[in-house]
Amino acid sequence: MARPLRVSHGIMKRMVRNKDDEEQVEKPKRLNFGSTWKEVIRKQRGLMVAIIVLFVMSVILLIFSLITLRPQGAVVIVGYGDVYGEIAGLSGGYRRDSWMNMLAFPILAVVFGLLHNLLALRVYRKYGKVPALMLVYATMLLVVGAFVVILRLLGEW
């Protein structure tokens, strides 16, 4: 006759505890931007200043792009095709279309100001200060590029 398998009480406790730990690990993590922002304020002054500057730049871009929308005009200049037009043998120059196409600039301002700052906080939490600063600086360059494009389309530069 076979002997019954004896399991010590300590092994059973560890097996039960491991099963409980596995159940706790499976819970999804919530992104807590508030605590990350407080940590950035306390520990990373440079990143905090860069995020605030990016937000201010985006607000200025939003205001400027909303002021220059010109919805009263049926047709506005929405693009410039100097380089591509010359290469393709087409006539380059300004492209005209509905003013609704210019709504891309206010949308970009909101994306750059809000979503990229939240993304920078998430990058900071996951990868650290340097990659988050690189993201913020790259977004600042995109905001400046959007200003240049708007000024070019307005014919003021």
TIZA-840118 format. One line per 8 residues: number of its first residue (from 0); their letters; for each residue z, y, x of N, C-alpha, C. Coordinates in Angstrom, 1 decimal. Example, Ala and Ser with C-alpha at 12.3 -4.5 7.8 and 13.67 -1.06 7.14 Angstrom:
REM residues 2
0) as) 7.8/-5.7/13.2/7.8/-4.5/12.3/7.8/-3.3/13.2  7.1/-2.2/12.8/7.1/-1.1/13.7/7.9/0.0/12.9
//
This chain:
REM residues 157
0) marplrvs) 0.0/-1.2/0.8/0.0/0.0/0.0/0.0/1.2/0.9  -0.8/2.3/0.5/-0.9/3.5/1.3/0.3/4.4/1.1  0.7/5.0/2.2/1.8/5.9/2.2/1.4/7.3/1.6  2.3/7.9/0.8/2.0/9.2/0.2/1.9/10.2/1.3  1.1/11.2/1.2/0.9/12.3/2.2/2.0/13.3/2.0  2.7/13.5/3.1/3.9/14.4/3.1/3.5/15.8/3.6  3.7/16.8/2.9/3.4/18.1/3.3/4.7/18.9/3.4  4.9/19.5/4.5/6.2/20.2/4.6/6.2/21.5/3.8
8) hgimkrmv) 7.4/21.9/3.5/7.5/23.1/2.6/7.0/24.4/3.3  7.1/24.5/4.6/6.6/25.7/5.3/5.1/25.8/5.2  4.4/24.7/5.3/2.9/24.7/5.3/2.5/25.1/3.9  3.1/24.7/2.8/2.8/25.1/1.5/2.9/26.6/1.3  4.1/27.1/1.8/4.3/28.5/1.7/3.2/29.3/2.3  2.7/28.9/3.5/1.7/29.6/4.2/0.3/29.5/3.5  0.1/28.4/2.9/-1.2/28.2/2.1/-1.2/29.1/0.9  0.0/29.2/0.2/0.0/30.1/-1.0/-0.1/31.5/-0.5
16) rnkddeeq) 0.6/31.9/0.6/0.5/33.3/1.0/-0.9/33.7/1.5  -1.6/32.8/2.1/-3.0/33.0/2.5/-3.9/33.2/1.3  -3.7/32.4/0.3/-4.5/32.6/-0.9/-4.2/33.9/-1.6  -3.0/34.4/-1.6/-2.7/35.7/-2.2/-3.3/36.8/-1.3  -3.3/36.7/0.0/-3.9/37.7/0.9/-5.4/37.8/0.6  -6.1/36.6/0.4/-7.5/36.6/0.2/-7.8/37.3/-1.1  -7.0/37.2/-2.1/-7.3/37.9/-3.4/-7.1/39.4/-3.3  -6.2/39.8/-2.4/-6.0/41.2/-2.2/-7.1/41.9/-1.4
24) vekpkrln) -7.7/41.1/-0.5/-8.8/41.6/0.3/-10.1/41.8/-0.5  -10.3/41.1/-1.6/-11.5/41.1/-2.3/-11.6/42.4/-3.2  -10.5/43.1/-3.4/-10.5/44.3/-4.2/-11.4/45.4/-3.5  -12.2/46.1/-4.3/-13.1/47.1/-3.6/-12.3/48.3/-3.2  -12.7/48.9/-2.1/-12.0/50.1/-1.6/-12.6/51.3/-2.3  -11.7/52.2/-2.6/-12.1/53.5/-3.1/-12.3/54.5/-2.0  -13.3/55.3/-2.1/-13.5/56.4/-1.1/-12.5/57.5/-1.5  -11.7/57.9/-0.6/-10.7/59.0/-0.9/-11.1/60.2/-0.1
32) fgstwkev) -11.9/61.1/-0.6/-12.4/62.2/0.1/-11.3/63.2/0.3  -10.3/63.3/-0.6/-9.2/64.2/-0.5/-8.4/64.0/0.7  -8.0/62.7/0.9/-7.2/62.4/2.1/-8.0/62.6/3.4  -9.2/62.3/3.3/-10.1/62.5/4.5/-10.2/63.9/4.9  -10.4/64.8/3.8/-10.5/66.2/4.1/-9.2/66.8/4.6  -8.0/66.3/4.1/-6.7/66.7/4.7/-6.6/66.3/6.1  -7.1/65.1/6.5/-7.0/64.7/7.8/-7.9/65.5/8.7  -9.1/65.9/8.2/-10.0/66.8/9.0/-9.3/68.1/9.2
40) irkqrglm) -8.7/68.7/8.2/-8.0/70.0/8.3/-6.9/69.9/9.4  -6.1/68.8/9.4/-5.0/68.7/10.3/-5.5/68.4/11.8  -6.5/67.5/11.9/-6.8/67.0/13.3/-8.1/67.5/13.9  -9.1/67.9/13.0/-10.4/68.2/13.6/-10.8/69.6/13.1  -10.3/70.6/13.8/-10.6/72.0/13.4/-12.1/72.3/13.5  -12.8/71.8/14.6/-14.2/72.1/14.8/-15.1/71.5/13.7  -14.8/70.3/13.3/-15.5/69.7/12.2/-15.3/70.4/10.9  -14.0/70.8/10.7/-13.7/71.6/9.4/-14.5/72.9/9.4
48) vaiivlfv) -14.5/73.6/10.5/-15.3/74.9/10.5/-16.8/74.6/10.3  -17.3/73.6/10.9/-18.7/73.3/10.7/-19.0/72.9/9.3  -18.2/72.2/8.6/-18.4/71.8/7.2/-18.3/73.1/6.3  -17.4/74.0/6.6/-17.3/75.2/5.8/-18.5/76.1/6.1  -19.0/76.2/7.3/-20.2/77.0/7.6/-21.4/76.4/6.9  -21.5/75.1/6.9/-22.6/74.4/6.2/-22.6/74.7/4.7  -21.4/74.7/4.1/-21.2/75.0/2.7/-21.7/76.4/2.4  -21.2/77.4/3.3/-21.6/78.8/3.0/-23.1/79.0/3.2
56) msvillif) -23.7/78.4/4.2/-25.1/78.5/4.4/-25.9/77.9/3.2  -25.4/76.8/2.6/-26.0/76.2/1.4/-25.9/77.1/0.2  -24.7/77.8/0.1/-24.5/78.7/-1.1/-25.5/79.9/-0.9  -25.6/80.4/0.3/-26.6/81.5/0.5/-28.0/81.1/0.2  -28.4/79.8/0.7/-29.7/79.3/0.4/-29.9/79.2/-1.1  -28.9/78.7/-1.8/-29.0/78.5/-3.3/-29.2/79.9/-4.0  -28.4/80.9/-3.6/-28.5/82.2/-4.2/-29.9/82.8/-3.9  -30.3/82.7/-2.6/-31.6/83.3/-2.2/-32.8/82.6/-2.9
64) slitlrpq) -32.7/81.3/-3.0/-33.8/80.5/-3.7/-33.8/80.8/-5.2  -32.7/81.0/-5.8/-32.7/81.3/-7.2/-33.2/82.7/-7.5  -32.9/83.6/-6.6/-33.4/85.0/-6.7/-34.9/85.1/-6.6  -35.4/84.2/-5.7/-36.9/84.3/-5.4/-37.7/83.3/-6.3  -37.1/82.8/-7.3/-37.9/81.8/-8.2/-39.1/82.4/-8.9  -38.9/83.6/-9.4/-40.0/84.3/-10.2/-40.5/83.5/-11.4  -39.7/83.1/-12.3/-40.2/82.3/-13.5/-41.1/83.1/-14.4  -41.2/84.4/-14.3/-42.1/85.2/-15.1/-43.5/85.1/-14.7
72) gavvivgy) -43.8/84.7/-13.5/-45.2/84.5/-13.0/-45.6/83.1/-13.4  -46.8/83.0/-13.9/-47.3/81.7/-14.3/-47.7/80.9/-13.1  -48.2/81.5/-12.0/-48.7/80.9/-10.8/-48.0/81.5/-9.6  -47.4/80.7/-8.8/-46.8/81.2/-7.5/-47.3/80.4/-6.4  -47.0/80.9/-5.2/-47.4/80.2/-4.0/-46.3/79.1/-3.7  -46.7/77.9/-3.6/-45.8/76.8/-3.4/-45.9/76.0/-2.1  -47.0/76.3/-1.4/-47.1/75.6/-0.1/-48.2/76.3/0.8  -48.2/75.9/2.0/-49.1/76.4/3.0/-49.7/75.3/3.8
80) gdvygeia) -51.0/75.2/3.8/-51.7/74.1/4.5/-52.5/74.5/5.7  -51.9/75.2/6.6/-52.7/75.7/7.8/-53.1/74.6/8.7  -52.1/73.8/9.1/-52.4/72.8/10.2/-53.2/71.6/9.6  -52.8/71.1/8.5/-53.5/69.9/7.9/-54.9/70.4/7.4  -55.0/71.6/6.9/-56.3/72.0/6.4/-57.3/72.2/7.6  -56.8/72.6/8.7/-57.7/72.8/9.9/-58.1/71.4/10.4  -57.2/70.4/10.4/-57.5/69.1/11.0/-58.5/68.4/10.0  -58.3/68.5/8.7/-59.1/67.7/7.8/-60.4/68.4/7.5
88) glsggyrr) -60.6/69.6/8.0/-61.8/70.3/7.7/-61.8/71.1/6.4  -60.7/71.1/5.8/-60.5/71.8/4.5/-60.1/73.2/4.8  -60.3/74.0/3.9/-59.8/75.4/4.1/-58.3/75.4/4.0  -57.7/75.9/5.0/-56.2/76.1/5.0/-55.8/77.2/4.1  -54.6/77.5/4.1/-54.1/78.7/3.4/-53.0/78.3/2.3  -52.7/79.2/1.5/-51.7/79.0/0.5/-52.1/78.2/-0.6  -51.2/77.4/-1.1/-51.5/76.6/-2.4/-50.7/77.2/-3.5  -51.4/77.4/-4.6/-50.7/78.0/-5.8/-50.5/76.9/-6.8
96) dswmnmla) -49.4/77.1/-7.5/-49.0/76.1/-8.6/-47.9/76.7/-9.4  -47.4/76.0/-10.4/-46.4/76.5/-11.3/-45.1/76.8/-10.5  -44.3/77.7/-11.1/-43.1/78.1/-10.4/-42.0/77.0/-10.5  -42.2/76.0/-11.3/-41.3/74.9/-11.4/-41.2/74.1/-10.1  -42.3/74.1/-9.3/-42.3/73.4/-8.1/-41.3/74.1/-7.1  -41.0/75.3/-7.3/-40.1/76.0/-6.4/-38.6/75.6/-6.7  -38.4/74.9/-7.7/-37.0/74.4/-8.0/-36.5/73.4/-7.0  -37.4/73.0/-6.1/-37.0/72.1/-5.0/-36.0/72.7/-4.1
104) fpilavvf) -36.1/74.0/-3.9/-35.2/74.7/-3.0/-33.8/74.9/-3.5  -33.6/75.2/-4.7/-32.2/75.2/-5.2/-31.6/73.8/-5.2  -32.4/72.8/-5.5/-31.9/71.4/-5.5/-31.5/71.0/-4.1  -32.4/71.4/-3.1/-32.0/71.1/-1.7/-30.7/71.8/-1.3  -30.5/73.0/-1.8/-29.3/73.8/-1.4/-28.1/73.0/-1.9  -28.2/72.5/-3.2/-27.0/71.7/-3.7/-26.8/70.4/-2.9  -27.9/69.8/-2.6/-27.8/68.5/-1.9/-27.2/68.8/-0.5  -27.7/69.8/0.2/-27.2/70.1/1.5/-25.7/70.5/1.5
112) gllhnlla) -25.4/71.3/0.5/-24.0/71.9/0.4/-23.0/70.9/0.0  -23.3/70.1/-1.0/-22.3/69.1/-1.5/-22.4/67.7/-1.0  -23.6/67.1/-1.2/-23.7/65.7/-0.8/-23.6/65.5/0.7  -24.2/66.4/1.5/-24.2/66.2/2.9/-22.8/66.4/3.5  -22.0/67.3/2.8/-20.6/67.5/3.3/-19.8/66.2/2.9  -20.0/65.7/1.7/-19.3/64.4/1.4/-19.7/63.3/2.3  -21.0/63.3/2.6/-21.5/62.2/3.5/-20.9/62.4/4.9  -20.7/63.7/5.4/-20.1/63.9/6.7/-18.7/63.4/6.7
120) lrvyrkyg) -17.9/63.6/5.6/-16.6/63.1/5.5/-16.5/61.6/5.6  -17.5/61.0/4.9/-17.6/59.5/5.0/-17.9/59.0/6.4  -18.9/59.7/7.0/-19.2/59.3/8.4/-18.0/59.5/9.3  -17.3/60.6/9.1/-16.1/60.8/9.9/-15.1/59.7/9.7  -14.9/59.3/8.5/-13.9/58.2/8.2/-14.4/56.9/8.9  -15.7/56.6/8.9/-16.1/55.3/9.4/-16.5/55.3/10.9  -17.1/56.4/11.4/-17.6/56.4/12.8/-16.9/57.4/13.7  -16.2/58.4/13.1/-15.5/59.4/14.0/-16.1/60.8/13.9
128) kvpalmlv) -15.6/61.6/14.8/-15.9/63.1/14.8/-17.3/63.4/15.3  -17.7/62.8/16.4/-19.0/63.1/16.9/-20.2/62.9/16.0  -20.3/61.7/15.4/-21.4/61.5/14.5/-21.4/62.4/13.2  -20.2/62.7/12.8/-20.0/63.6/11.6/-20.5/65.0/12.0  -20.2/65.4/13.2/-20.6/66.8/13.7/-22.1/66.8/13.8  -22.7/65.7/14.3/-24.2/65.6/14.5/-24.9/65.7/13.1  -24.3/65.0/12.1/-24.9/65.1/10.7/-24.8/66.6/10.2  -23.6/67.2/10.4/-23.5/68.6/9.9/-24.4/69.5/10.6
136) yatmllvv) -24.6/69.4/12.0/-25.5/70.3/12.7/-26.9/70.0/12.3  -27.3/68.8/12.1/-28.7/68.5/11.6/-29.0/69.1/10.3  -28.0/69.0/9.4/-28.1/69.6/8.0/-28.2/71.1/8.1  -27.5/71.7/9.1/-27.6/73.2/9.3/-29.0/73.5/9.7  -29.6/72.7/10.5/-31.0/73.0/10.9/-32.0/72.8/9.8  -31.7/71.9/8.9/-32.5/71.7/7.7/-32.4/73.0/6.7  -31.2/73.5/6.6/-31.0/74.7/5.8/-31.8/75.9/6.4  -31.7/76.0/7.7/-32.5/77.1/8.4/-34.0/76.9/8.2
144) gafvvilr) -34.4/75.6/8.3/-35.8/75.3/8.0/-36.2/75.7/6.6  -35.4/75.4/5.6/-35.7/75.8/4.2/-35.8/77.3/4.1  -34.9/78.0/4.8/-35.1/79.5/4.8/-36.4/80.0/5.3  -36.8/79.4/6.4/-38.1/79.7/7.1/-39.2/79.4/6.1  -39.2/78.3/5.5/-40.3/77.9/4.5/-40.3/78.9/3.3  -39.2/79.2/2.8/-39.2/80.2/1.7/-39.7/81.5/2.1  -39.3/82.0/3.2/-39.8/83.3/3.7/-41.3/83.3/4.0  -41.8/82.2/4.5/-43.2/82.0/4.7/-44.0/82.0/3.4
152) llgew) -43.4/81.3/2.4/-44.1/81.3/1.1/-44.0/82.6/0.4  -43.0/83.4/0.6/-42.9/84.7/0.0/-43.8/85.7/0.7  -44.3/85.3/1.9/-45.2/86.2/2.7/-44.5/87.3/3.4  -43.2/87.1/3.6/-42.4/88.2/4.2/-42.2/87.9/5.7  -42.7/86.8/6.2/-42.5/86.5/7.6/-43.7/86.1/8.3
//
